[in-house]
Amino acid sequence: MIISQTTILVKQKKAILQGKTRCFFEKKTDFEYNKKEVYFIMPANLPPQYFETEKKLKTAKNPQEKILILEELLSIVPKHKGTEKLQALLKTKIAKLRSSAQKKTGPAKQGMPHLIEKTGAGQVVLVGPPNAGKTSLVNALTNAALQVADYPFTTHATSPAMMKFENIQIQLIDTPPLTADYMESWYPEIIKRADGILVVLDLSKPNPEEMMFMIQEKLGEKHIDMVNSRQNIPEEKKQHVKRAIITANKADAKGGTDNLQTLKEYLSTDFEPIPLSAVNDHSLEDLKKRIFELLNIIRVYSKIPGKKPDFSEPFTLRKGSTVLDMASAVHRDFGQKLKYARIWSEKKYQGQKVNRDSILDDGDIIELHL
């Protein structure tokens, strides 16, 4: 529709004042109108969510926060001809902010504050798309109080929290969301240093398999592959191959059952997704056990001759560890001084004497003799 410039400007002003829509204009020359410039109105038809998200730009504290908000705006914008200029504008702003951030930090300094020192029996990184419920799940598993909101991109940096499983502590790392368009430069290093991955998908939204594919693709670009918790990973590949658990969050949402089935069909036999609700779910204890199994570790207890074992502070070792590994974990000199050991276990041993090469199981009690 061809209308006059004055008419467009009036309509544009009304639309913006009413907050109902936003228009972008393409200036052209039409010879039928005495070579005067005329305008073609291109309605964007932006949803209310766009304007609510846009308000957050005013309170953004740093370039990274602005990038996350702009990416969210880009995902909200309807994809049609009327929004092509807006999409290009948002992409240009994102590119400029990224370029500016890289110049300020430099390649050697980028992302170092985000690296979390390992504590506890193991470290597991949570990975997922925006608003999937990662932070709520961390809070539910650890009793932490990380910031949670109903809008996406609440998490802007890595946040550690400790999860208690029986008599050990496991470190969980909450991370910013992954999108098809962007992944933090330091993100791969966080995952490579971790002992496992906990993927959090959102069953309240259709096509969760597309989100899973996106995560696999983004990590694959950085040479990181995910395998199920049953896989044995050679030592030389542990930095680039990670055991993973797939959780299907918000399973109680409308359409959750159908979306879960779609996800299962996509994953096939590679992974078995765990349906749950981070806000209200009775299966969190089972998930804690699955996270423990993901780490591929065992708990063993030391016993001083003539005394009872201390079950409050187990030694955590990799599956397949031996009596000699246990002795070295107690003290670095014990490995050389070890003569033999006695083991108590639930099914196999009741104080029998064993050599230093005997393989240990979870729950074994070891009495070292030097």
URPE-V918204 format. One record per residue. N is the residue number from 0. RES is the residue in three letters. SS is DSSP state (A for helix, B for strand, O for the rest). PHI is phi in degrees with one decimal (NA if undefined). NEAR is the number of other ideal C-beta (glycine too) atoms within 8 Angstrom. Layout:
n:N res:RES ss:SS phi:PHI near:NEAR
n:N res:RES ss:SS phi:PHI near:NEAR
This chain:
n:0 res:MET ss:O phi:NA near:4
n:1 res:ILE ss:B phi:-100.5 near:6
n:2 res:ILE ss:B phi:-135.0 near:8
n:3 res:SER ss:O phi:-75.8 near:7
n:4 res:GLN ss:A phi:-62.7 near:8
n:5 res:THR ss:A phi:-61.4 near:6
n:6 res:THR ss:A phi:-59.9 near:8
n:7 res:ILE ss:A phi:-64.4 near:13
n:8 res:LEU ss:A phi:-62.6 near:8
n:9 res:VAL ss:A phi:-65.0 near:8
n:10 res:LYS ss:A phi:-66.4 near:10
n:11 res:GLN ss:A phi:-63.0 near:10
n:12 res:LYS ss:A phi:-61.2 near:8
n:13 res:LYS ss:A phi:-63.5 near:8
n:14 res:ALA ss:A phi:-62.7 near:11
n:15 res:ILE ss:A phi:-69.2 near:8
n:16 res:LEU ss:A phi:-63.1 near:6
n:17 res:GLN ss:A phi:-78.1 near:7
n:18 res:GLY ss:O phi:67.6 near:5
n:19 res:LYS ss:O phi:-95.4 near:4
n:20 res:THR ss:O phi:-157.5 near:9
n:21 res:ARG ss:O phi:-143.5 near:8
n:22 res:CYS ss:B phi:-122.0 near:13
n:23 res:PHE ss:B phi:-122.0 near:10
n:24 res:PHE ss:B phi:-118.5 near:10
n:25 res:GLU ss:B phi:-112.7 near:8
n:26 res:LYS ss:B phi:-87.5 near:5
n:27 res:LYS ss:B phi:-140.0 near:8
n:28 res:THR ss:B phi:-109.9 near:7
n:29 res:ASP ss:O phi:-119.2 near:9
n:30 res:PHE ss:A phi:-70.5 near:5
n:31 res:GLU ss:A phi:-73.2 near:3
n:32 res:TYR ss:A phi:-111.2 near:8
n:33 res:ASN ss:O phi:56.1 near:3
n:34 res:LYS ss:O phi:59.4 near:6
n:35 res:LYS ss:O phi:-86.6 near:7
n:36 res:GLU ss:B phi:-73.2 near:7
n:37 res:VAL ss:B phi:-124.9 near:12
n:38 res:TYR ss:B phi:-128.4 near:12
n:39 res:PHE ss:B phi:-106.1 near:9
n:40 res:ILE ss:B phi:-78.9 near:10
n:41 res:MET ss:B phi:-122.7 near:11
n:42 res:PRO ss:B phi:-66.7 near:7
n:43 res:ALA ss:O phi:-86.8 near:13
n:44 res:ASN ss:O phi:52.9 near:7
n:45 res:LEU ss:O phi:-76.8 near:12
n:46 res:PRO ss:O phi:-75.5 near:7
n:47 res:PRO ss:A phi:-56.9 near:5
n:48 res:GLN ss:A phi:-59.2 near:7
n:49 res:TYR ss:A phi:-61.8 near:11
n:50 res:PHE ss:A phi:-69.3 near:9
n:51 res:GLU ss:A phi:-66.1 near:8
n:52 res:THR ss:A phi:-67.6 near:12
n:53 res:GLU ss:A phi:-61.9 near:9
n:54 res:LYS ss:A phi:-61.9 near:8
n:55 res:LYS ss:A phi:-68.9 near:8
n:56 res:LEU ss:A phi:-61.6 near:9
n:57 res:LYS ss:A phi:-68.2 near:5
n:58 res:THR ss:A phi:-106.4 near:6
n:59 res:ALA ss:O phi:-61.5 near:9
n:60 res:LYS ss:O phi:-92.3 near:4
n:61 res:ASN ss:O phi:-151.1 near:6
n:62 res:PRO ss:A phi:-58.5 near:9
n:63 res:GLN ss:A phi:-63.8 near:9
n:64 res:GLU ss:A phi:-64.4 near:10
n:65 res:LYS ss:A phi:-63.9 near:12
n:66 res:ILE ss:A phi:-61.2 near:13
n:67 res:LEU ss:A phi:-62.5 near:11
n:68 res:ILE ss:A phi:-68.0 near:14
n:69 res:LEU ss:A phi:-63.3 near:13
n:70 res:GLU ss:A phi:-65.6 near:13
n:71 res:GLU ss:A phi:-65.5 near:12
n:72 res:LEU ss:A phi:-60.2 near:12
n:73 res:LEU ss:A phi:-63.0 near:12
n:74 res:SER ss:A phi:-73.3 near:8
n:75 res:ILE ss:A phi:-81.0 near:10
n:76 res:VAL ss:O phi:-58.4 near:13
n:77 res:PRO ss:O phi:-60.8 near:9
n:78 res:LYS ss:O phi:-95.2 near:5
n:79 res:HIS ss:O phi:-154.6 near:6
n:80 res:LYS ss:A phi:-59.4 near:5
n:81 res:GLY ss:A phi:-68.4 near:11
n:82 res:THR ss:A phi:-112.9 near:13
n:83 res:GLU ss:A phi:-59.6 near:8
n:84 res:LYS ss:A phi:-67.1 near:9
n:85 res:LEU ss:A phi:-65.3 near:12
n:86 res:GLN ss:A phi:-59.0 near:11
n:87 res:ALA ss:A phi:-63.8 near:8
n:88 res:LEU ss:A phi:-63.6 near:8
n:89 res:LEU ss:A phi:-64.1 near:12
n:90 res:LYS ss:A phi:-63.5 near:9
n:91 res:THR ss:A phi:-65.0 near:8
n:92 res:LYS ss:A phi:-62.3 near:10
n:93 res:ILE ss:A phi:-62.4 near:13
n:94 res:ALA ss:A phi:-61.2 near:8
n:95 res:LYS ss:A phi:-65.7 near:8
n:96 res:LEU ss:A phi:-65.7 near:12
n:97 res:ARG ss:A phi:-63.6 near:10
n:98 res:SER ss:A phi:-61.9 near:8
n:99 res:SER ss:A phi:-64.9 near:9
n:100 res:ALA ss:A phi:-65.3 near:11
n:101 res:GLN ss:A phi:-65.5 near:11
n:102 res:LYS ss:A phi:-66.4 near:7
n:103 res:LYS ss:A phi:-73.7 near:6
n:104 res:THR ss:A phi:-84.9 near:8
n:105 res:GLY ss:O phi:79.0 near:8
n:106 res:PRO ss:O phi:-62.8 near:6
n:107 res:ALA ss:O phi:-77.7 near:4
n:108 res:LYS ss:O phi:-104.9 near:6
n:109 res:GLN ss:O phi:-63.9 near:10
n:110 res:GLY ss:O phi:77.9 near:9
n:111 res:MET ss:A phi:-57.3 near:7
n:112 res:PRO ss:A phi:-63.5 near:5
n:113 res:HIS ss:A phi:-85.4 near:10
n:114 res:LEU ss:O phi:-74.6 near:11
n:115 res:ILE ss:O phi:-104.4 near:10
n:116 res:GLU ss:O phi:-67.1 near:4
n:117 res:LYS ss:O phi:-70.5 near:8
n:118 res:THR ss:O phi:-139.1 near:8
n:119 res:GLY ss:B phi:80.8 near:10
n:120 res:ALA ss:O phi:-79.8 near:10
n:121 res:GLY ss:O phi:176.7 near:12
n:122 res:GLN ss:B phi:-125.1 near:14
n:123 res:VAL ss:B phi:-123.4 near:16
n:124 res:VAL ss:B phi:-99.5 near:12
n:125 res:LEU ss:B phi:-88.6 near:15
n:126 res:VAL ss:B phi:-131.4 near:13
n:127 res:GLY ss:B phi:-179.7 near:14
n:128 res:PRO ss:O phi:-75.6 near:12
n:129 res:PRO ss:O phi:-59.2 near:9
n:130 res:ASN ss:O phi:62.3 near:10
n:131 res:ALA ss:O phi:-81.5 near:12
n:132 res:GLY ss:O phi:105.0 near:13
n:133 res:LYS ss:A phi:-61.2 near:14
n:134 res:THR ss:A phi:-65.4 near:13
n:135 res:SER ss:A phi:-61.9 near:10
n:136 res:LEU ss:A phi:-67.7 near:15
n:137 res:VAL ss:A phi:-59.3 near:15
n:138 res:ASN ss:A phi:-61.2 near:14
n:139 res:ALA ss:A phi:-68.0 near:10
n:140 res:LEU ss:A phi:-82.1 near:12
n:141 res:THR ss:A phi:-118.6 near:11
n:142 res:ASN ss:O phi:63.5 near:3
n:143 res:ALA ss:O phi:-76.4 near:8
n:144 res:ALA ss:O phi:-132.3 near:3
n:145 res:LEU ss:O phi:-69.7 near:11
n:146 res:GLN ss:O phi:-64.2 near:6
n:147 res:VAL ss:O phi:-127.8 near:7
n:148 res:ALA ss:O phi:-144.2 near:5
n:149 res:ASP ss:O phi:-80.2 near:3
n:150 res:TYR ss:O phi:-101.7 near:8
n:151 res:PRO ss:O phi:-70.9 near:7
n:152 res:PHE ss:O phi:63.1 near:13
n:153 res:THR ss:O phi:-70.9 near:9
n:154 res:THR ss:O phi:-89.3 near:13
n:155 res:HIS ss:O phi:-112.9 near:8
n:156 res:ALA ss:O phi:-147.2 near:7
n:157 res:THR ss:O phi:-72.4 near:11
n:158 res:SER ss:B phi:-135.6 near:11
n:159 res:PRO ss:B phi:-85.9 near:10
n:160 res:ALA ss:B phi:-153.8 near:13
n:161 res:MET ss:B phi:-101.4 near:11
n:162 res:MET ss:B phi:-103.6 near:12
n:163 res:LYS ss:B phi:-85.6 near:7
n:164 res:PHE ss:B phi:-125.9 near:10
n:165 res:GLU ss:O phi:53.5 near:4
n:166 res:ASN ss:O phi:-113.9 near:7
n:167 res:ILE ss:B phi:-132.4 near:12
n:168 res:GLN ss:B phi:-117.1 near:10
n:169 res:ILE ss:B phi:-119.4 near:15
n:170 res:GLN ss:B phi:-87.0 near:15
n:171 res:LEU ss:B phi:-106.7 near:14
n:172 res:ILE ss:B phi:-118.0 near:14
n:173 res:ASP ss:B phi:-79.6 near:13
n:174 res:THR ss:O phi:-132.8 near:12
n:175 res:PRO ss:O phi:-61.0 near:11
n:176 res:PRO ss:O phi:-69.9 near:13
n:177 res:LEU ss:O phi:-94.8 near:11
n:178 res:THR ss:O phi:-129.7 near:11
n:179 res:ALA ss:O phi:-65.3 near:5
n:180 res:ASP ss:O phi:-93.5 near:5
n:181 res:TYR ss:O phi:-155.4 near:7
n:182 res:MET ss:O phi:-140.4 near:9
n:183 res:GLU ss:O phi:-55.6 near:9
n:184 res:SER ss:O phi:-62.5 near:7
n:185 res:TRP ss:O phi:-89.1 near:11
n:186 res:TYR ss:A phi:-57.3 near:12
n:187 res:PRO ss:A phi:-59.2 near:10
n:188 res:GLU ss:A phi:-66.3 near:9
n:189 res:ILE ss:A phi:-59.3 near:15
n:190 res:ILE ss:A phi:-70.7 near:13
n:191 res:LYS ss:A phi:-63.1 near:9
n:192 res:ARG ss:A phi:-80.6 near:8
n:193 res:ALA ss:O phi:-79.2 near:12
n:194 res:ASP ss:O phi:-92.7 near:7
n:195 res:GLY ss:B phi:-173.3 near:16
n:196 res:ILE ss:B phi:-124.1 near:14
n:197 res:LEU ss:B phi:-115.5 near:15
n:198 res:VAL ss:B phi:-85.5 near:14
n:199 res:VAL ss:B phi:-117.7 near:14
n:200 res:LEU ss:B phi:-110.9 near:16
n:201 res:ASP ss:B phi:-111.5 near:14
n:202 res:LEU ss:O phi:-83.1 near:16
n:203 res:SER ss:O phi:-78.8 near:9
n:204 res:LYS ss:O phi:-111.6 near:8
n:205 res:PRO ss:O phi:-68.5 near:5
n:206 res:ASN ss:O phi:58.8 near:8
n:207 res:PRO ss:A phi:-64.1 near:15
n:208 res:GLU ss:A phi:-64.6 near:11
n:209 res:GLU ss:A phi:-69.2 near:7
n:210 res:MET ss:A phi:-67.2 near:14
n:211 res:MET ss:A phi:-64.1 near:14
n:212 res:PHE ss:A phi:-62.2 near:9
n:213 res:MET ss:A phi:-61.2 near:12
n:214 res:ILE ss:A phi:-63.4 near:13
n:215 res:GLN ss:A phi:-61.6 near:9
n:216 res:GLU ss:A phi:-69.0 near:9
n:217 res:LYS ss:A phi:-64.7 near:11
n:218 res:LEU ss:A phi:-70.3 near:13
n:219 res:GLY ss:A phi:-62.0 near:9
n:220 res:GLU ss:A phi:-61.0 near:6
n:221 res:LYS ss:O phi:-102.1 near:9
n:222 res:HIS ss:O phi:62.5 near:6
n:223 res:ILE ss:O phi:-119.0 near:12
n:224 res:ASP ss:B phi:-113.2 near:9
n:225 res:MET ss:B phi:-108.1 near:11
n:226 res:VAL ss:B phi:-129.8 near:10
n:227 res:ASN ss:O phi:-73.9 near:9
n:228 res:SER ss:O phi:-69.7 near:11
n:229 res:ARG ss:O phi:-85.1 near:3
n:230 res:GLN ss:O phi:-75.4 near:8
n:231 res:ASN ss:O phi:-92.3 near:3
n:232 res:ILE ss:O phi:-110.6 near:10
n:233 res:PRO ss:O phi:-58.5 near:6
n:234 res:GLU ss:A phi:-55.3 near:5
n:235 res:GLU ss:A phi:-72.8 near:4
n:236 res:LYS ss:A phi:-109.2 near:8
n:237 res:LYS ss:O phi:-65.5 near:9
n:238 res:GLN ss:O phi:-75.6 near:5
n:239 res:HIS ss:O phi:-112.6 near:9
n:240 res:VAL ss:B phi:-123.3 near:11
n:241 res:LYS ss:B phi:-124.6 near:14
n:242 res:ARG ss:B phi:-68.5 near:13
n:243 res:ALA ss:B phi:-141.2 near:14
n:244 res:ILE ss:B phi:-114.5 near:15
n:245 res:ILE ss:B phi:-106.3 near:13
n:246 res:THR ss:B phi:-106.2 near:14
n:247 res:ALA ss:B phi:-107.9 near:15
n:248 res:ASN ss:B phi:-81.0 near:14
n:249 res:LYS ss:O phi:58.9 near:11
n:250 res:ALA ss:O phi:-66.3 near:12
n:251 res:ASP ss:O phi:-87.7 near:6
n:252 res:ALA ss:O phi:-74.4 near:8
n:253 res:LYS ss:O phi:-61.7 near:4
n:254 res:GLY ss:O phi:83.7 near:9
n:255 res:GLY ss:A phi:-61.4 near:14
n:256 res:THR ss:A phi:-64.2 near:7
n:257 res:ASP ss:A phi:-66.5 near:7
n:258 res:ASN ss:A phi:-66.0 near:15
n:259 res:LEU ss:A phi:-64.1 near:14
n:260 res:GLN ss:A phi:-63.6 near:8
n:261 res:THR ss:A phi:-61.3 near:11
n:262 res:LEU ss:A phi:-65.0 near:16
n:263 res:LYS ss:A phi:-60.7 near:9
n:264 res:GLU ss:A phi:-64.8 near:8
n:265 res:TYR ss:A phi:-69.9 near:9
n:266 res:LEU ss:A phi:-72.9 near:13
n:267 res:SER ss:O phi:56.8 near:5
n:268 res:THR ss:O phi:-94.6 near:3
n:269 res:ASP ss:O phi:-68.5 near:6
n:270 res:PHE ss:O phi:-139.0 near:8
n:271 res:GLU ss:O phi:-114.1 near:7
n:272 res:PRO ss:O phi:-65.6 near:12
n:273 res:ILE ss:B phi:-102.3 near:12
n:274 res:PRO ss:B phi:-75.1 near:10
n:275 res:LEU ss:O phi:-163.3 near:13
n:276 res:SER ss:O phi:-125.5 near:9
n:277 res:ALA ss:O phi:-66.2 near:12
n:278 res:VAL ss:O phi:-83.7 near:7
n:279 res:ASN ss:O phi:-146.0 near:4
n:280 res:ASP ss:O phi:-152.5 near:9
n:281 res:HIS ss:O phi:-96.8 near:4
n:282 res:SER ss:O phi:-98.6 near:9
n:283 res:LEU ss:A phi:-65.0 near:10
n:284 res:GLU ss:A phi:-64.9 near:7
n:285 res:ASP ss:A phi:-65.4 near:8
n:286 res:LEU ss:A phi:-63.9 near:13
n:287 res:LYS ss:A phi:-58.8 near:11
n:288 res:LYS ss:A phi:-64.5 near:9
n:289 res:ARG ss:A phi:-65.1 near:11
n:290 res:ILE ss:A phi:-65.7 near:16
n:291 res:PHE ss:A phi:-60.3 near:12
n:292 res:GLU ss:A phi:-65.4 near:8
n:293 res:LEU ss:A phi:-59.2 near:14
n:294 res:LEU ss:O phi:-73.2 near:12
n:295 res:ASN ss:O phi:61.0 near:8
n:296 res:ILE ss:B phi:-122.7 near:11
n:297 res:ILE ss:B phi:-128.6 near:13
n:298 res:ARG ss:B phi:-111.3 near:12
n:299 res:VAL ss:B phi:-127.9 near:15
n:300 res:TYR ss:B phi:-124.8 near:13
n:301 res:SER ss:B phi:-90.4 near:13
n:302 res:LYS ss:O phi:-136.0 near:12
n:303 res:ILE ss:O phi:-82.4 near:6
n:304 res:PRO ss:O phi:-50.9 near:6
n:305 res:GLY ss:O phi:86.3 near:3
n:306 res:LYS ss:O phi:-124.8 near:6
n:307 res:LYS ss:O phi:-79.4 near:4
n:308 res:PRO ss:O phi:-71.6 near:9
n:309 res:ASP ss:O phi:-96.9 near:8
n:310 res:PHE ss:O phi:-89.4 near:6
n:311 res:SER ss:O phi:-80.8 near:4
n:312 res:GLU ss:O phi:-132.0 near:4
n:313 res:PRO ss:O phi:-74.5 near:9
n:314 res:PHE ss:B phi:-89.0 near:10
n:315 res:THR ss:B phi:-103.0 near:9
n:316 res:LEU ss:B phi:-129.6 near:12
n:317 res:ARG ss:B phi:-69.0 near:8
n:318 res:LYS ss:O phi:-56.2 near:7
n:319 res:GLY ss:O phi:93.9 near:5
n:320 res:SER ss:O phi:-69.1 near:11
n:321 res:THR ss:B phi:-110.0 near:11
n:322 res:VAL ss:A phi:-59.2 near:16
n:323 res:LEU ss:A phi:-63.0 near:10
n:324 res:ASP ss:A phi:-62.3 near:11
n:325 res:MET ss:A phi:-62.9 near:17
n:326 res:ALA ss:A phi:-60.7 near:14
n:327 res:SER ss:A phi:-68.2 near:10
n:328 res:ALA ss:A phi:-70.2 near:7
n:329 res:VAL ss:A phi:-68.9 near:9
n:330 res:HIS ss:O phi:-159.8 near:6
n:331 res:ARG ss:O phi:-63.2 near:5
n:332 res:ASP ss:O phi:-86.5 near:6
n:333 res:PHE ss:A phi:-65.9 near:12
n:334 res:GLY ss:A phi:-61.1 near:9
n:335 res:GLN ss:A phi:-76.9 near:5
n:336 res:LYS ss:A phi:-89.4 near:7
n:337 res:LEU ss:O phi:-65.4 near:14
n:338 res:LYS ss:O phi:-97.9 near:5
n:339 res:TYR ss:B phi:-162.3 near:9
n:340 res:ALA ss:B phi:-143.5 near:15
n:341 res:ARG ss:B phi:-114.8 near:12
n:342 res:ILE ss:B phi:-125.0 near:16
n:343 res:TRP ss:B phi:-117.3 near:11
n:344 res:SER ss:O phi:-144.5 near:11
n:345 res:GLU ss:O phi:-65.6 near:4
n:346 res:LYS ss:O phi:-118.0 near:3
n:347 res:LYS ss:O phi:-98.8 near:6
n:348 res:TYR ss:O phi:-119.3 near:10
n:349 res:GLN ss:B phi:-135.9 near:5
n:350 res:GLY ss:B phi:91.3 near:7
n:351 res:GLN ss:B phi:-68.1 near:7
n:352 res:LYS ss:B phi:-81.4 near:5
n:353 res:VAL ss:B phi:-131.9 near:10
n:354 res:ASN ss:O phi:-87.7 near:6
n:355 res:ARG ss:O phi:-70.1 near:10
n:356 res:ASP ss:O phi:-93.7 near:7
n:357 res:SER ss:O phi:-65.8 near:10
n:358 res:ILE ss:B phi:-79.1 near:7
n:359 res:LEU ss:O phi:-95.6 near:14
n:360 res:ASP ss:O phi:-120.8 near:8
n:361 res:ASP ss:O phi:-61.7 near:6
n:362 res:GLY ss:O phi:94.6 near:10
n:363 res:ASP ss:O phi:-64.8 near:13
n:364 res:ILE ss:B phi:-110.4 near:12
n:365 res:ILE ss:B phi:-120.0 near:14
n:366 res:GLU ss:B phi:-111.5 near:13
n:367 res:LEU ss:B phi:-88.2 near:12
n:368 res:HIS ss:B phi:-121.9 near:9
n:369 res:LEU ss:O phi:-101.0 near:6
